[in-house]
Amino acid sequence: MREKRWFAPVYMFIVTAMFSSVVIGFARRTQNLVEANARLALETAVLQVIPQLYSEDASRLELHRIFVEQVSEPTDESGGAYVYKKDSRIEAYAVPFSGRGFWATISGVVGVKPDKKTVTGIAFYEQSETPGLGAEITKPAFKNQFPGRILAQKAEPLKMKRPGEPLAENEYHAVTGATQTSTRLEKIINDALVLWREKLEKGGGTN
């Protein structure tokens, strides 16, 4: 009996090691898939704010190909924005933004024309806000307010107003019943736009 006392702990060690290896291997494969999906979500959001490039009928593979072929990654010269060029001229910027929403991180992009003030659109690729409330920021009713907005030359390039209030050229309506999400999103977007402008000036970004 004494000779077999080692059997149980050794057996448990071997079984635990085997299952740990399986779990670790699965986690690594899953992590790669998660990262790939997150990257594709970002690429799709960038294309959504560049009207010339995005098509709802395009497949995930087609969108990835378009992004890789047509969009330049952020540089100091672009102020940290993604850039779409045609005939060597900038046609649109996609300014990334990310910050803490009401529940978790909200990440997306704001599209801006080469005049650096006219908004082409807004898109999100990460958010965990309350369905039916804060998550309404991802719906057309909210996003469709942004194309054509004109960024103000101040600390609040875009300003949120309460639903129903009249709007100036740089203003948009908040989501009804989602004050915290709307307020935090306003700050996230404006912080990103102000930083983008500062980087453009330092980098000497030109068309």
Stockholm file with secondary structure:
# STOCKHOLM 1.0

chainA/1-207         MREKRWFAPVYMFIVTAMFSSVVIGFARRTQNLVEANARLALETAVLQVIPQLYSEDASRLELHRIFVEQVSEPTDESGGAYVYKKDSRIEAYAVPFSGRGFWATISGVVGVKPDKKTVTGIAFYEQSETPGLGAEITKPAFKNQFPGRILAQKAEPLKMKRPGEPLAENEYHAVTGATQTSTRLEKIINDALVLWREKLEKGGGTN
#=GR chainA/1-207 SS CGGGTTHHHHHHHHHHHHHHHHHHHHHHHHHHHHHHHHHHHHHHHHHHTCTTTCCTTSCHHHHHHHHHHHEECCCTTTTTCEEEEETTEEEEEEEEEEEECSSSEEEEEEEECTTSSBEEEEEEEECCCCTTTGGGGGSHHHHTTCTTCBCCSSSCSSEEECTTSCCCTTEEECCTTCHHHHHHHHHHHHHHHHHHHHHHHHHTCCC
#=GC SS_cons         CGGGTTHHHHHHHHHHHHHHHHHHHHHHHHHHHHHHHHHHHHHHHHHHTCTTTCCTTSCHHHHHHHHHHHEECCCTTTTTCEEEEETTEEEEEEEEEEEECSSSEEEEEEEECTTSSBEEEEEEEECCCCTTTGGGGGSHHHHTTCTTCBCCSSSCSSEEECTTSCCCTTEEECCTTCHHHHHHHHHHHHHHHHHHHHHHHHHTCCC
//
